[in-house]
Amino acid sequence: MPVPNPIATLFSYFPLHTFPPITPQAVARDASTPTLWIAPPLSSPTLSVSSEDRVLSSDVECLKWQAYIALRGLKNLKVRWDVAAEGALEGRLPNLHLPKADAAKLNADLNPTEENPKADAEETLGLYAARLIPSWVDLTLGFDSASDALEGYKDVASRDESRAWVALLEGVVHAALLISLPQQVTLAQLLGLGYSSSSPSPSTATSKPSSQTSSTLQTVLSPPPAPLTGFTSLLPSFGTRVSRTSVISQYVEAIASLSERLGTDQWFLGSSQPTPLDALAFAYLHCILVHAKEPVRVEVTKRVNLVAWEWRVRSTVRGAYSL
Amino acid sequence: MAHNLPASEIKLYVWPKLWDIPSFDPYSLSAILYLQLAVPGKFSVVECTDPDLSPSGQLPFLVHGQELVASFSSIVKYVANLAKTEGSTYPSGDVDEFLSTAKRSQRNAWLAHVEANLGNLVASALYATQENWEGLTLPGLASLFPLPQRYFVPQKLREAYQPRLEGAGLWAHPPPDEEEKKKTPFEKELRKKPTIDKRKFLLVFQREKFVEKAKPILDIYSRLLAENTFLFGDQISSLDAALASRIILLLNPPYPEPTIKDLLTTSYPNLVAHAQHVQEQVLGSNAPSIKTESHRHSVWSLIPSGIFSRKSPIPRLTIEKTDEERHVDRMRWGFIGLVFGSLCAYIAVLGAINAPQIRQIQRRLAEDRRREAGGSDNEEEDSD
């Protein structure tokens, strides 16, 4: 049925323009060298971060993987921090971005039974989540770490003990780091519009951590902290009640124990080569020394062996990356 | 001023007894075991259902005179220090005295591992597994609390553990309820087809996942203990108390879903024997009995303690006054009484003096009102 003339005349006053489609730009262009996507290094007003240390992330998780890769002996990697955690795989940083050739080798190693592996979005990009970093490192070095039952430690007792030190670092040390980091808040976050970064961010009131910090403290502290409104009150659970004195007291003891256990050894637990525990310990010590406030930072600076060890490992880790 | 300070008795505030275990909370049970080792017969246990009394908001916490100490590791440290400061009263306060500095540092790391990993297993068995929660933990916790808290506090306790257990992969999401079958013309044919019970599959899958997570953790402790009586050789330590408390809580409660209990008894007999040995040594018939009392519940606990700071387990000091102070108090109250009495007398006298004038004014006002009322009536009659 044709449009009646009066209506066609009316419509002619409101012409429809059709614009050409906007094609999205590829976020991740092909990388020429293996690149690690990390959380940005924070620059605090009290502590200046030297240009050399700007390749080291301020997030413990990202720095742990940076240290792992560097301590395994790999070098000439690049870093970038212009991608937010929400844009990374599995919503978490770090991610590993490989050149096409390396990505094809890794895909073949991960899926050995497939003759013609399907090219889905991840594999086309050459982007991998953090859990696949050990596989890539093994492939690059030509060494299968899964075949080593001791995981680089000198004996079974040391391997088991490493689990205990990991629990200590990821428990009370992590909690002390969280409550001592400088607090920043943006208007967008206050209004619930902005994205939250992967590193603990939030509230200006130190007695009321943000929802992200409080949710992290709930997973880190043993036992989980009580709500701010209390268990027995009629009000619904809100906030997190953290006894800073108790956390700092346990943290002091933890750092003293860590220093005692390291002693004058080159690597933790007397290992001859760096292990994943060393990477984790370096990540925490570096973040505490560079980013944490007093008294958390002071406790580590009192331990000369920890400071010297961190400094030595930092030069190794720093040397593996460039911008 | 003479001070009569109350005798310094150590009081340990813990979650109450359940299922014939001194406390259902692993941290409270560890603290009880440790104090029985360190200061046997010199402390009392206060069964408390109000964790908001604690400075950290969590039980257990210890009260000794004017000192308040919360968290298990802080309690261990405090009691160990008592052996140095009050060695005559608490000679065996430092249970870990035999450990070297290197072993103490290892003990701290292992304690963190026990609290984190083994603690997660205990929390998962109590709170995460739906059958255990509905059949055992919820009714048990509800019986401890008065009205109306029994209806919401157990759920709050469970929610506090949920983020941690979800992060560790130990939270058992309840299987979905059976979907309502829509009536279709082919309903008879549908009934003939064998239906797969999805709930059973999910439950079996969750059990397998739980066992898979638990085995590596229990293997570590089994290797650490090996053939020894205790973790650090022949002498008991605070780490033994922490480990035994978690194993006891995995073994003794009558779980409707006994996966972890069966795993322990069949695959880890040395851990079971260790827990039983510690329990016998510390809480057996030969050990000194523990004085237990209950904390009196208060209605004020329904209000968050930050708003009204009425809660304090520290007893107030009772100070006896001298004769001079009593005299000063009497004079002070006498002066205040004199002031009020003078004020009342002044008002009474002023009222008595001016009473005739007040009555005269009231009569004039009444007459004026009558005249006005009479004048308006005459005006109405004239207008008619």
Interface residues (C-beta under 8 A of the other chain):
Chain A: V156 A157 D160 E161 R163 A164 W165 A167 L168 E170 G171 V172 S215 Q218 T219 S222 P223 P224 P225 A226 P227 L228 T229 G230 F231 T232 S233 L234 L235 S237 R241 S243 T245 S246 S249 Q250 E253 A254 A256 S257 L258 E260 R261
Chain B: Y27 T49 D50 P51 D52 P55 S56 G57 Q58 A70 S71 S73 S74 K77 T101 A102 R104 S105 Q106 N108 A109 W110 A112 H113 E115 A116 N117 G119 P148 Q149 F152 V153 K156 L157 E159 A160 Y161 P163 R164 G167 I220 R223 L224 S301 L302 I303 P304 S305 G306
